[in-house]
């Protein structure tokens, strides 16, 4: 049986007790709301959609009326905000709008298979001989499975028949892996399979086994590491090129390395990713580090001066201050905070839910402007942002300062608002330079192939392996960014890089110095590769 609460007889003591209980009850209610919010978010992550798309009509869940408003509208809970109906993607120029099967590429080789009537049917009912008046043509897409062949390098030997002057043998061209039986094309095929198509080496080993070629996984792994080492000179040149351009994006992602001195196999290591360079010569580089330390960012940014765009990781501001860099933030990360807050709200809204919804719809307006100016020159982008985006941001900042005092700071909406407030100086930076993006999504898209691959092979075995992987991911993603077909580009690199003797010869292999037409259209022949 519960013990009855003894109430004090003194009115003042009783008042203090009541106030204490009310305060405690409020604290417990805030804690309960926060925990329930976390539970709803976890349930949504486990069972709900992963999409972050948000439509204005979703605001009906919170009893709000969201509609189009001009840039001068007040940003409060009653203010209407632009509907996403205006954000519908219009069809690309020149699109016919017709549905159905697309024509097969005209540049693919054609093999004609003639179907003719037998002799017995080439007469009419009156006995007259039929003549050809036309033909019906239909096309099927065919494929020839990978063709494996053996290249025999026959080196001629010469000797003098009259004296014992010795033997002269034709030299063997430099190979990507000396004394190996792997050709440049085979190495490019394996690297493309792993780092572009996310096909683990053990699966590739099984594929080769099905066509009668024994290539153990350990052999393939050794080849990949040797290819990564071979490409280091190109990686160094790409790093220098990257750091000479005054705009750069950076991010990092987790990688697990099993065999690393002094560290447990379950420890988290990191791949740091940089994206930059002139728009017509983009560079994407991966670098391995056992930690997420600020020192790694400082090392990678050696010699860089300009604007660094990142997410809100606490290590970046110190780097920017130390090296005199300007720091730009990422609106996608800010948006994600509010998206999580919105997903964690109860089905029937509150004012806090309204704030998350309001923030998302306002951020949506910023992205609509970016969609309109995509592809325009940097100077024109800057002008439009100053005219259209800056007023929205000014109104949003006023709303933000007011909203911070109206929500539970430990709740998801409060945390999203705090993040937005703390990152505000970096988030508005993109309005000061037309070369900047509104977010860091470009470098995140470069990371995505690695993340997909990581889901297949889960970890790297050694440090040498992950460092080689970083180099090869860099080559593949930089090739893609420059519009090159990765397999044929890698084949050219693995063929010519071992023969390069000078920096100039290596520079000629950089993505913007190779013959793009030759690489991208060379596959259009009767056989693939």
C-alpha positions as CSV (number, residue, x, y, z in Angstrom):
1,X,0.0,0.0,0.0
2,X,1.4,3.4,-1.0
3,X,2.3,5.7,1.8
4,X,0.1,8.8,1.9
5,X,1.8,12.1,1.1
6,X,2.1,14.3,4.2
7,X,1.3,17.9,3.3
8,X,2.8,20.7,5.3
9,X,0.5,22.8,7.4
10,X,2.4,26.0,6.6
11,X,0.7,27.7,3.6
12,X,4.0,29.0,2.3
13,X,5.6,25.5,2.5
14,X,2.6,24.0,0.8
15,X,2.8,26.6,-2.0
16,X,6.5,25.8,-2.4
17,X,5.7,22.1,-2.6
18,X,3.0,22.6,-5.2
19,X,5.4,24.7,-7.3
20,X,8.1,22.1,-7.0
21,X,5.7,19.4,-8.1
22,X,4.4,21.4,-11.0
23,X,8.0,22.1,-12.1
24,X,8.9,18.4,-11.8
25,X,5.8,17.4,-13.7
26,X,6.7,19.8,-16.5
27,X,10.2,18.4,-16.7
28,X,8.9,14.8,-16.8
29,X,6.4,15.8,-19.5
30,X,9.2,17.3,-21.6
31,X,11.3,14.2,-21.0
32,X,8.4,12.0,-22.0
33,X,7.7,14.0,-25.1
34,X,11.4,13.8,-26.1
35,X,11.6,10.1,-25.6
36,X,8.3,9.4,-27.5
37,X,9.7,11.6,-30.3
38,X,12.8,9.5,-30.5
39,X,10.8,6.3,-30.5
40,X,8.6,7.6,-33.4
41,X,11.7,8.6,-35.4
42,X,13.3,5.2,-34.8
43,X,10.1,3.4,-35.9
44,X,10.0,5.6,-39.0
45,X,13.6,4.8,-39.8
46,X,12.9,1.1,-39.3
47,X,9.6,0.8,-41.1
48,X,8.9,4.0,-43.0
49,X,10.1,5.5,-46.3
50,X,13.6,6.7,-46.6
51,X,12.6,9.6,-48.8
52,X,13.1,13.2,-47.6
53,X,10.7,14.6,-50.1
54,X,8.2,16.9,-48.6
55,X,5.1,18.3,-50.2
56,X,3.1,21.2,-49.1
57,X,-0.1,19.2,-48.9
58,X,1.5,17.2,-46.0
59,X,0.9,20.3,-43.9
60,X,-2.7,19.2,-43.6
61,X,-1.5,16.8,-40.9
62,X,-0.8,19.8,-38.7
63,X,-3.9,21.8,-39.4
64,X,-2.0,24.5,-41.3
65,X,-2.9,26.2,-44.5
66,X,0.2,26.3,-46.7
67,X,-0.1,28.1,-50.1
68,X,1.9,30.3,-52.3
69,X,3.3,33.5,-50.9
70,X,5.6,36.3,-52.2
71,X,9.0,36.9,-50.8
72,X,7.9,39.7,-48.6
73,X,5.5,37.6,-46.5
74,X,6.0,37.3,-42.8
75,X,7.5,34.0,-41.7
76,X,5.3,32.9,-38.8
77,X,3.0,30.0,-38.1
78,X,0.1,31.7,-40.0
79,X,2.1,32.8,-43.1
80,X,1.4,30.8,-46.3
81,X,4.4,29.3,-48.1
82,X,4.9,28.3,-51.7
83,X,3.4,25.0,-52.6
84,X,5.5,22.3,-54.2
85,X,3.1,22.2,-57.1
86,X,5.4,24.9,-58.6
87,X,8.3,22.5,-58.3
88,X,7.1,19.9,-60.6
89,X,9.9,18.8,-63.0
90,X,9.2,19.8,-66.5
91,X,10.1,17.4,-69.3
92,X,13.4,18.0,-71.0
93,X,13.6,20.2,-74.0
94,X,12.9,18.2,-77.2
95,X,11.1,15.4,-75.4
96,X,8.2,14.1,-77.4
97,X,6.2,13.0,-74.4
98,X,5.5,9.7,-76.2
99,X,5.7,6.5,-74.2
100,X,6.8,3.1,-75.3
101,X,10.0,1.3,-76.2
102,X,13.0,3.5,-77.1
103,X,14.8,2.8,-80.3
104,X,18.1,0.9,-80.0
105,X,21.2,2.9,-80.4
106,X,22.0,3.5,-84.1
107,X,25.7,3.1,-83.5
108,X,25.5,-0.5,-82.3
109,X,26.5,-3.1,-85.0
110,X,23.6,-4.8,-86.8
111,X,23.6,-8.4,-87.9
112,X,20.8,-9.2,-90.5
113,X,18.9,-12.4,-90.1
114,X,16.8,-13.0,-93.2
115,X,13.5,-14.8,-92.9
116,X,12.1,-15.8,-96.3
117,X,9.2,-17.7,-97.7
118,X,10.0,-21.3,-98.8
119,X,9.9,-21.9,-102.5
120,X,6.5,-23.7,-102.2
121,X,4.8,-20.6,-101.0
122,X,6.2,-18.1,-103.5
123,X,3.2,-18.5,-105.8
124,X,-0.3,-17.0,-105.7
125,X,-3.5,-19.0,-106.0
126,X,-3.4,-18.6,-109.8
127,X,0.1,-20.0,-110.1
128,X,1.9,-16.7,-110.7
129,X,5.4,-16.3,-109.2
130,X,5.5,-13.8,-106.3
131,X,7.9,-10.9,-106.4
132,X,9.5,-9.0,-103.4
133,X,7.7,-5.7,-102.7
134,X,9.2,-4.8,-99.4
135,X,10.2,-6.1,-96.0
136,X,9.2,-5.8,-92.3
137,X,12.1,-5.2,-89.9
138,X,12.1,-5.7,-86.2
139,X,15.1,-5.5,-83.9
140,X,16.2,-7.4,-80.8
141,X,19.0,-6.5,-78.5
142,X,21.6,-9.2,-78.3
143,X,24.8,-9.5,-76.1
144,X,28.0,-11.5,-76.4
145,X,29.2,-12.7,-73.0
146,X,32.7,-11.5,-71.9
147,X,35.3,-12.9,-74.3
148,X,38.4,-14.1,-72.5
149,X,41.5,-14.6,-74.6
150,X,45.3,-15.1,-74.1
151,X,47.7,-12.5,-75.3
152,X,51.0,-14.1,-76.3
153,X,54.0,-11.7,-76.2
154,X,56.5,-13.2,-78.6
155,X,59.9,-11.4,-78.3
156,X,62.2,-12.1,-81.2
157,X,65.8,-13.0,-80.4
158,X,68.7,-12.1,-82.7
159,X,72.3,-13.3,-82.9
160,X,75.2,-13.0,-85.3
161,X,75.9,-16.2,-87.2
162,X,79.6,-15.3,-87.7
163,X,80.7,-14.3,-84.2
164,X,79.9,-14.8,-80.5
165,X,78.8,-11.2,-79.9
166,X,75.8,-12.2,-77.8
167,X,72.0,-12.3,-78.3
168,X,69.7,-9.4,-78.7
169,X,66.0,-9.8,-77.6
170,X,63.2,-7.4,-78.4
171,X,62.2,-5.6,-75.2
172,X,58.9,-6.2,-73.5
173,X,56.7,-3.1,-73.2
174,X,56.3,-1.9,-69.6
175,X,53.4,-3.6,-67.9
176,X,51.1,-2.4,-65.1
177,X,52.1,-5.4,-62.9
178,X,55.5,-6.8,-64.1
179,X,55.8,-10.6,-64.4
180,X,52.0,-10.9,-64.0
181,X,49.7,-12.6,-66.5
182,X,47.1,-9.8,-66.1
183,X,46.7,-7.5,-69.1
184,X,45.8,-3.8,-68.8
185,X,42.3,-4.6,-70.1
186,X,41.8,-7.4,-67.5
187,X,42.9,-5.1,-64.7
188,X,40.5,-2.4,-65.9
189,X,37.7,-4.9,-66.1
190,X,38.3,-6.1,-62.5
191,X,38.7,-2.6,-61.1
192,X,35.5,-1.4,-62.9
193,X,33.6,-4.4,-61.6
194,X,34.6,-3.7,-58.0
195,X,34.7,0.1,-57.8
196,X,32.0,1.0,-60.3
197,X,29.6,-1.9,-60.2
198,X,30.1,-2.8,-56.5
199,X,31.0,-6.4,-57.4
200,X,33.1,-7.9,-54.7
201,X,36.3,-9.8,-55.7
202,X,35.0,-13.2,-54.5
203,X,32.0,-12.9,-56.9
204,X,34.3,-11.9,-59.7
205,X,36.5,-14.9,-58.9
206,X,33.4,-17.1,-59.2
207,X,32.4,-15.5,-62.5
208,X,35.8,-16.2,-64.0
209,X,35.5,-19.8,-62.7
210,X,32.3,-20.3,-64.6
211,X,34.1,-19.7,-67.9
212,X,37.0,-21.9,-67.0
213,X,39.5,-19.4,-65.7
214,X,41.0,-19.9,-62.3
215,X,41.6,-16.6,-60.6
216,X,41.6,-16.8,-56.8
217,X,40.3,-14.0,-54.8
218,X,43.7,-13.4,-53.2
219,X,45.2,-13.0,-56.7
220,X,42.6,-10.4,-57.6
221,X,43.1,-8.5,-54.3
222,X,46.8,-8.4,-55.0
223,X,46.2,-7.0,-58.5
224,X,43.9,-4.3,-57.1
225,X,46.5,-3.2,-54.6
226,X,49.2,-3.1,-57.3
227,X,46.9,-1.0,-59.5
228,X,46.3,1.4,-56.6
229,X,50.0,1.8,-56.1
230,X,50.6,2.3,-59.8
231,X,48.1,5.2,-59.9
232,X,49.6,7.1,-57.0
233,X,51.5,9.5,-59.3
234,X,48.2,10.5,-61.0
235,X,46.5,10.9,-57.6
236,X,49.3,13.3,-56.6
237,X,48.7,15.4,-59.7
238,X,45.0,15.4,-59.2
239,X,45.4,16.5,-55.6
240,X,47.6,19.5,-56.7
241,X,45.0,20.4,-59.3
242,X,42.2,20.1,-56.8
243,X,43.8,22.4,-54.3
244,X,44.6,25.2,-56.8
245,X,40.8,25.9,-57.4
246,X,39.3,28.2,-54.7
247,X,36.1,26.2,-54.2
248,X,36.2,22.8,-52.6
249,X,33.7,20.4,-50.9
250,X,34.7,17.8,-48.3
251,X,33.0,15.0,-46.4
252,X,34.0,11.7,-44.7
253,X,32.4,8.3,-44.3
254,X,33.2,5.3,-42.2
255,X,35.2,2.3,-43.3
256,X,36.2,-0.7,-41.3
257,X,39.8,-2.2,-41.6
258,X,40.3,-5.6,-40.0
259,X,44.1,-5.7,-39.9
260,X,45.5,-2.4,-38.6
261,X,48.4,-2.2,-36.2
262,X,47.3,-1.1,-32.7
263,X,43.6,-1.0,-33.5
264,X,40.7,-3.5,-32.9
265,X,39.1,-4.9,-36.0
266,X,35.8,-3.3,-35.0
267,X,37.3,0.2,-34.9
268,X,35.9,2.8,-37.2
269,X,38.3,4.3,-39.8
270,X,37.4,6.9,-42.4
271,X,37.5,7.7,-46.0
272,X,37.8,11.5,-46.6
273,X,36.4,12.7,-49.8
274,X,37.2,16.0,-51.6
275,X,35.4,17.4,-54.6
276,X,36.6,20.5,-56.5
277,X,38.6,21.8,-59.4
278,X,37.3,24.0,-62.2
279,X,33.8,23.1,-63.4
280,X,35.2,21.8,-66.7
281,X,37.9,19.8,-64.9
282,X,36.3,18.4,-61.8
283,X,38.3,16.2,-59.4
284,X,37.0,13.8,-56.8
285,X,39.5,12.3,-54.4
286,X,39.3,9.6,-51.7
287,X,41.9,9.4,-48.9
288,X,42.1,6.9,-46.1
289,X,42.6,7.9,-42.4
290,X,42.4,5.8,-39.3
291,X,40.7,8.7,-37.5
292,X,38.3,11.6,-38.1
293,X,40.9,14.0,-36.7
294,X,41.1,17.6,-37.8
295,X,44.7,16.9,-38.6
296,X,43.7,14.8,-41.6
297,X,41.6,17.7,-43.0
298,X,44.6,20.0,-42.6
299,X,46.8,17.6,-44.4
300,X,44.5,17.2,-47.4
301,X,43.9,21.0,-47.6
302,X,47.6,21.8,-47.7
303,X,48.1,24.7,-50.2
304,X,44.3,25.3,-50.6
305,X,43.0,28.9,-50.3
306,X,39.4,29.8,-50.8
307,X,36.0,28.5,-49.6
308,X,35.5,25.1,-48.1
309,X,32.0,23.7,-48.1
310,X,31.2,21.0,-45.6
311,X,28.5,19.6,-43.3
312,X,28.4,20.7,-39.6
313,X,31.1,18.4,-38.3
314,X,33.0,20.2,-35.5
315,X,36.4,19.6,-37.0
316,X,36.0,21.8,-40.0
317,X,35.6,25.3,-38.4
318,X,39.0,25.0,-36.7
319,X,40.7,24.1,-40.0
320,X,39.1,27.1,-41.7
321,X,40.2,29.4,-38.9
322,X,43.7,28.0,-38.8
323,X,44.3,28.3,-42.6
324,X,42.2,31.4,-43.2
325,X,39.6,29.6,-45.2
326,X,36.0,30.8,-45.7
327,X,33.5,28.2,-44.5
328,X,30.3,27.4,-46.4
329,X,27.6,25.1,-44.9
330,X,25.1,22.6,-46.3
331,X,21.4,23.2,-46.5
332,X,20.7,19.5,-47.1
333,X,22.0,18.7,-43.7
334,X,19.9,21.5,-42.1
335,X,16.9,20.3,-44.0
336,X,17.5,16.7,-42.8
337,X,17.2,17.8,-39.2
338,X,13.8,19.2,-39.7
339,X,12.7,16.2,-41.8
340,X,13.5,14.0,-38.9
341,X,11.7,16.2,-36.5
342,X,8.6,16.2,-38.8
343,X,8.7,12.4,-39.1
344,X,8.8,12.1,-35.3
345,X,5.8,14.2,-34.6
346,X,2.4,12.8,-33.5
347,X,-0.2,12.4,-36.3
348,X,-2.1,15.4,-34.9
349,X,0.1,18.5,-34.9
350,X,1.3,21.0,-32.4
351,X,3.0,24.3,-32.8
352,X,6.4,22.5,-32.7
353,X,5.3,20.3,-35.6
354,X,4.3,23.4,-37.4
355,X,7.8,24.9,-37.0
356,X,9.4,21.9,-38.6
357,X,6.9,22.0,-41.4
358,X,7.4,25.7,-41.9
359,X,11.2,25.4,-42.0
360,X,11.0,22.6,-44.6
361,X,8.7,24.6,-46.8
362,X,10.9,27.6,-46.6
363,X,14.0,25.6,-47.5
364,X,12.0,24.2,-50.4
365,X,11.7,27.7,-51.7
366,X,15.5,28.1,-51.6
367,X,15.9,25.0,-53.6
368,X,13.3,26.1,-56.1
369,X,15.4,29.2,-56.8
370,X,18.5,27.0,-57.3
371,X,16.5,24.8,-59.7
372,X,15.6,27.9,-61.8
373,X,19.2,29.1,-62.0
374,X,20.9,25.8,-62.6
375,X,23.4,26.0,-65.5
376,X,23.6,29.8,-65.5
377,X,26.9,31.6,-65.2
378,X,28.2,32.2,-61.7
379,X,27.8,36.0,-62.0
380,X,24.2,35.7,-62.9
381,X,23.5,33.1,-60.2
382,X,25.0,35.5,-57.6
383,X,22.8,38.3,-58.9
384,X,19.6,36.2,-58.7
385,X,20.4,34.9,-55.3
386,X,21.0,38.5,-54.0
387,X,17.6,39.5,-55.4
388,X,15.5,36.5,-54.5
389,X,17.2,34.3,-51.9
390,X,18.6,36.9,-49.5
391,X,15.1,38.4,-48.7
392,X,13.9,34.9,-47.9
393,X,16.9,34.2,-45.7
394,X,16.4,37.5,-43.9
395,X,12.8,36.7,-43.0
396,X,13.7,33.2,-42.1
397,X,16.4,34.4,-39.6
398,X,13.9,36.6,-37.9
399,X,11.5,33.6,-37.6
400,X,14.4,31.4,-36.4
401,X,15.4,33.8,-33.5
402,X,11.8,33.9,-32.3
403,X,11.2,30.2,-32.6
404,X,14.3,29.2,-30.6
405,X,12.5,30.5,-27.5
406,X,9.3,28.7,-28.1
407,X,10.3,25.0,-28.3
408,X,11.8,22.4,-26.1
409,X,15.6,22.6,-26.8
410,X,16.1,18.9,-26.2
411,X,13.4,17.9,-28.7
412,X,14.1,17.2,-32.3
413,X,12.6,20.4,-33.5
414,X,14.5,22.3,-30.9
415,X,17.7,20.6,-32.0
416,X,17.0,21.3,-35.6
417,X,16.5,25.0,-34.8
418,X,19.7,25.1,-32.8
419,X,21.6,23.5,-35.6
420,X,20.2,26.0,-38.1
421,X,21.1,28.9,-35.8
422,X,24.6,27.6,-35.1
423,X,25.3,27.0,-38.8
424,X,23.6,30.2,-40.0
425,X,26.8,32.1,-41.0
426,X,28.0,29.2,-43.1
427,X,24.6,28.4,-44.6
428,X,24.2,31.9,-46.1
429,X,27.7,31.8,-47.5
430,X,26.5,30.4,-50.8
431,X,24.7,33.7,-51.5
432,X,28.1,35.5,-51.6
433,X,29.7,33.4,-54.5
434,X,27.8,32.1,-57.5
435,X,30.3,29.2,-57.9
436,X,29.0,27.7,-54.6
437,X,26.2,25.1,-54.4
438,X,23.4,25.4,-51.9
439,X,24.5,22.1,-50.3
440,X,27.2,19.5,-50.1
441,X,25.2,16.9,-52.1
442,X,27.7,16.7,-55.0
443,X,30.4,15.2,-52.7
444,X,27.8,13.0,-51.0
445,X,26.8,11.6,-54.4
446,X,30.5,10.8,-55.0
447,X,30.5,8.9,-51.8
448,X,27.4,6.9,-52.6
449,X,29.1,4.3,-54.9
450,X,31.5,3.5,-52.0
451,X,28.6,3.1,-49.6
452,X,26.8,0.7,-51.9
453,X,30.0,-1.3,-52.3
454,X,30.6,-1.3,-48.6
455,X,27.2,-2.9,-48.1
456,X,28.5,-5.8,-50.2
457,X,32.0,-6.4,-48.8
458,X,31.4,-4.7,-45.4
459,X,35.1,-4.1,-44.6
460,X,38.7,-3.9,-46.0
461,X,41.2,-6.5,-44.9
462,X,44.4,-4.4,-44.7
463,X,45.5,-0.8,-44.8
464,X,47.2,-1.3,-48.1
465,X,43.9,-2.6,-49.5
466,X,41.9,0.4,-48.3
467,X,44.5,2.9,-49.6
468,X,44.5,1.2,-53.0
469,X,40.7,1.3,-53.0
470,X,40.8,5.0,-52.2
471,X,43.0,5.7,-55.2
472,X,40.9,3.6,-57.6
473,X,37.7,5.1,-56.4
474,X,39.3,8.5,-57.1
475,X,40.1,7.5,-60.6
476,X,36.7,6.0,-61.3
477,X,34.7,8.9,-59.8
478,X,36.9,11.6,-61.4
479,X,36.5,9.9,-64.8
480,X,32.7,9.9,-64.4
481,X,32.7,13.5,-63.3
482,X,34.6,14.4,-66.5
483,X,32.2,12.4,-68.7
484,X,34.6,9.5,-69.5
485,X,33.6,5.8,-69.7
486,X,35.5,4.4,-66.7
487,X,36.5,1.0,-68.1
488,X,38.1,2.3,-71.3
489,X,39.8,5.2,-69.4
490,X,41.3,2.8,-66.8
491,X,42.5,0.5,-69.6
492,X,44.3,3.5,-71.2
493,X,45.8,4.4,-67.9
494,X,47.0,0.9,-67.1
495,X,48.5,0.6,-70.6
496,X,50.3,3.9,-70.8
497,X,51.1,4.8,-67.2
498,X,53.8,2.1,-66.7
499,X,55.6,3.6,-69.8
500,X,55.4,7.2,-68.6
501,X,58.9,8.6,-67.7
502,X,58.1,12.2,-67.0
503,X,55.6,14.4,-65.3
504,X,54.4,15.7,-68.6
505,X,53.7,12.1,-69.9
506,X,51.6,11.4,-66.7
507,X,49.8,14.7,-67.1
508,X,48.7,13.7,-70.5
509,X,46.7,10.9,-68.9
510,X,44.6,13.2,-66.7
511,X,40.9,13.1,-67.6
512,X,40.7,16.4,-69.4
513,X,43.8,15.7,-71.5
514,X,42.8,12.4,-73.0
515,X,40.9,11.9,-76.2
516,X,37.3,11.9,-74.8
517,X,35.7,10.8,-78.1
518,X,38.1,7.9,-78.5
519,X,37.4,6.6,-75.0
520,X,33.6,7.1,-75.0
521,X,32.9,5.8,-78.5
522,X,35.6,3.2,-78.8
523,X,33.3,0.5,-77.4
524,X,30.8,0.9,-80.2
525,X,32.1,-2.0,-82.2
526,X,31.0,-5.6,-82.8
527,X,32.5,-6.8,-79.4
528,X,32.3,-5.2,-76.0
529,X,35.6,-3.8,-74.7
